[in-house]
């Protein structure tokens, strides 16, 4: 299981130290939540903060856009060279065009699904993306409880991926902990985002290790 700590739950007063610590503790990616206060009722960070995160990180960035006007934000964050850039299908009218735009920057495109969004909407673009991000909480805030119905969605999504694009990863974000990690693995998840569970732990290395199943 790949582990991507969400810095939304980090101590922003010592953000560079937090980022360095999770990288030293063995994470695979640094997950960055970008929120604009419109698509979700919260504001987080812009390019200057993410640039500081990138400077402190020794692992690649995994940027999750929770915004309106996705094409603008893709171009805004592209210079920071994240490995993955996720955008929400609920907000995008021209998804295939946005996927092409992301690839032109040399970034691996990913599509995010809110808890209520049916995975069948991805049927005709699965072959064009590198990852699906399944939200197992409502986007916008950390510390929420895992929504159990996400497991059913993940299993159905895994079947579609195996038919259309077996190399496409499944990432899950929201309420991930050592209590549900085995169920997520069995459902077909490849990568988990961990926020409050990881940053609330006194030992980042042990917390990351507990998610490697």
C-alpha positions as CSV (number, residue, x, y, z in Angstrom):
1,X,0.0,0.0,0.0
2,X,1.3,3.4,-1.0
3,X,0.9,6.1,1.7
4,X,0.4,9.8,1.0
5,X,0.2,11.9,4.2
6,X,-2.2,14.9,3.9
7,X,-0.4,18.0,5.1
8,X,-3.8,19.6,5.7
9,X,-3.5,18.0,9.2
10,X,0.1,19.1,9.7
11,X,1.2,21.9,12.1
12,X,1.4,24.8,9.7
13,X,3.5,26.7,12.2
14,X,6.4,24.3,11.4
15,X,5.2,23.1,8.0
16,X,8.7,22.5,6.5
17,X,9.7,20.4,9.5
18,X,6.5,18.4,9.3
19,X,7.0,17.7,5.6
20,X,10.6,16.7,6.2
21,X,9.5,14.4,9.0
22,X,6.9,12.5,7.0
23,X,9.4,12.0,4.2
24,X,12.0,10.7,6.6
25,X,9.4,8.4,8.1
26,X,9.0,6.7,4.8
27,X,5.9,8.0,3.1
28,X,5.6,7.6,-0.7
29,X,4.0,10.9,-1.6
30,X,3.1,14.2,0.0
31,X,-0.6,14.9,-0.4
32,X,-1.6,18.5,-0.9
33,X,-5.2,19.6,-0.7
34,X,-5.9,22.8,-2.6
35,X,-9.3,24.3,-1.8
36,X,-10.7,27.6,-3.2
37,X,-13.7,28.3,-0.9
38,X,-16.1,27.8,-3.8
39,X,-16.1,24.2,-4.7
40,X,-15.7,23.4,-1.0
41,X,-16.4,25.7,2.0
42,X,-12.8,26.1,3.0
43,X,-9.6,27.8,1.8
44,X,-6.2,26.2,2.1
45,X,-3.1,27.0,0.3
46,X,-1.8,28.6,-2.9
47,X,1.3,28.1,-5.1
48,X,3.7,29.9,-2.7
49,X,2.9,27.6,0.2
50,X,3.0,24.5,-2.0
51,X,6.3,25.7,-3.4
52,X,7.6,25.7,0.2
53,X,6.2,22.2,0.6
54,X,8.0,21.0,-2.5
55,X,11.3,22.5,-1.3
56,X,11.0,20.6,2.0
57,X,9.8,17.3,0.5
58,X,12.1,14.5,-0.6
59,X,9.1,12.6,-2.0
60,X,6.9,13.6,-5.0
61,X,3.8,15.7,-4.6
62,X,0.2,14.4,-5.0
63,X,-1.9,17.5,-5.5
64,X,-5.7,17.3,-5.0
65,X,-7.6,20.2,-6.5
66,X,-11.0,21.0,-4.9
67,X,-11.7,24.1,-6.9
68,X,-13.8,25.7,-9.6
69,X,-12.1,26.6,-12.9
70,X,-9.8,23.6,-13.0
71,X,-7.9,24.5,-16.2
72,X,-6.7,27.7,-14.5
73,X,-5.5,25.8,-11.4
74,X,-3.8,23.1,-13.5
75,X,-1.7,25.7,-15.2
76,X,-1.1,27.5,-11.9
77,X,0.3,24.4,-10.1
78,X,2.0,22.7,-13.1
79,X,5.3,24.5,-12.6
80,X,5.6,22.8,-9.2
81,X,5.8,19.5,-11.0
82,X,3.6,17.2,-8.9
83,X,3.6,13.6,-10.0
84,X,-0.2,13.4,-9.7
85,X,-2.8,16.1,-10.1
86,X,-6.4,15.2,-9.2
87,X,-9.5,17.2,-10.2
88,X,-13.1,16.6,-9.5
89,X,-15.4,15.2,-12.1
90,X,-18.4,17.0,-10.5
91,X,-16.9,20.4,-11.5
92,X,-15.6,19.7,-15.0
93,X,-17.6,19.9,-18.2
94,X,-14.7,19.0,-20.5
95,X,-12.9,16.3,-18.6
96,X,-11.0,14.8,-21.5
97,X,-9.6,18.2,-22.5
98,X,-8.4,18.8,-19.0
99,X,-6.7,15.4,-18.9
100,X,-4.9,16.3,-22.1
101,X,-3.9,19.7,-20.7
102,X,-2.5,18.0,-17.6
103,X,-0.4,15.5,-19.6
104,X,1.0,18.2,-21.7
105,X,2.7,19.5,-18.5
106,X,4.2,16.1,-17.9
107,X,1.9,15.4,-14.9
108,X,-0.1,12.2,-14.3
109,X,-3.8,13.1,-14.4
110,X,-6.2,11.7,-11.8
111,X,-10.0,12.1,-11.4
112,X,-11.6,12.5,-8.0
113,X,-15.1,11.3,-7.0
114,X,-17.2,12.7,-4.2
115,X,-19.0,10.2,-2.0
116,X,-22.3,10.5,-3.9
117,X,-20.7,10.3,-7.4
118,X,-21.2,7.0,-9.3
119,X,-18.1,5.4,-10.6
120,X,-19.8,4.6,-13.9
121,X,-19.2,8.3,-15.0
122,X,-15.5,7.3,-15.5
123,X,-16.2,4.5,-18.0
124,X,-15.1,6.4,-21.1
125,X,-12.1,8.2,-19.6
126,X,-10.5,5.4,-17.5
127,X,-8.1,4.5,-20.3
128,X,-6.8,8.1,-20.3
129,X,-6.0,8.6,-16.6
130,X,-3.4,7.3,-14.2
131,X,-5.4,7.3,-11.0
132,X,-8.9,7.6,-9.5
133,X,-9.2,9.4,-6.1
134,X,-12.3,8.1,-4.2
135,X,-13.4,10.4,-1.5
136,X,-14.5,8.5,1.6
137,X,-15.5,11.7,3.4
138,X,-17.2,14.9,2.1
139,X,-14.3,17.0,0.8
140,X,-13.3,20.3,2.4
141,X,-12.3,19.4,6.0
142,X,-10.0,16.9,7.7
143,X,-10.8,14.7,10.7
144,X,-14.1,13.2,9.3
145,X,-15.2,9.6,9.7
146,X,-14.9,7.1,6.9
147,X,-18.1,6.6,4.9
148,X,-18.6,2.8,4.6
149,X,-20.3,2.8,1.3
150,X,-17.0,3.9,-0.3
151,X,-15.9,0.2,-0.1
152,X,-18.7,-0.9,-2.4
153,X,-17.8,1.9,-4.9
154,X,-14.1,0.9,-4.8
155,X,-14.9,-2.7,-5.6
156,X,-17.1,-1.8,-8.5
157,X,-14.5,0.7,-9.7
158,X,-11.8,-2.0,-9.5
159,X,-13.7,-4.2,-11.9
160,X,-14.0,-1.4,-14.4
161,X,-10.3,-0.5,-14.1
162,X,-9.4,-4.1,-14.7
163,X,-11.4,-4.1,-18.0
164,X,-10.4,-0.6,-19.2
165,X,-7.0,0.3,-17.8
166,X,-5.3,-2.2,-15.3
167,X,-2.4,0.2,-14.6
168,X,-4.8,2.9,-13.3
169,X,-4.3,3.3,-9.5
170,X,-7.1,3.7,-6.9
171,X,-6.4,6.2,-4.2
172,X,-8.7,6.8,-1.1
173,X,-8.9,9.9,0.9
174,X,-10.9,10.3,4.2
175,X,-11.0,8.6,7.5
176,X,-8.2,6.2,6.7
177,X,-6.6,4.4,9.7
178,X,-5.3,1.1,10.8
179,X,-8.9,0.1,11.6
180,X,-10.0,0.0,7.9
181,X,-6.8,-0.4,6.0
182,X,-7.2,-4.1,5.5
183,X,-10.7,-3.7,4.1
184,X,-9.4,-1.0,1.7
185,X,-6.6,-3.3,0.6
186,X,-9.0,-6.1,-0.1
187,X,-11.4,-3.8,-2.0
188,X,-8.5,-3.0,-4.4
189,X,-7.0,0.3,-3.1
190,X,-3.4,1.1,-4.2
191,X,-2.8,4.3,-2.3
192,X,-4.2,5.9,0.9
193,X,-4.3,9.5,2.0
194,X,-3.9,9.8,5.8
195,X,-4.2,13.1,7.6
196,X,-5.4,13.3,11.2
197,X,-4.5,9.6,11.8
198,X,-0.9,10.1,10.8
199,X,-0.2,13.6,12.1
200,X,-2.1,12.9,15.3
201,X,0.3,10.0,16.0
202,X,3.4,10.5,18.2
203,X,5.4,8.3,15.8
204,X,5.0,9.1,12.1
205,X,7.1,6.1,11.1
206,X,5.0,3.7,13.1
207,X,1.8,5.2,11.8
208,X,2.9,4.9,8.2
209,X,4.1,1.4,8.8
210,X,0.6,0.4,10.2
211,X,-0.9,1.3,6.8
212,X,1.5,-0.8,4.7
213,X,-0.6,-4.0,4.3
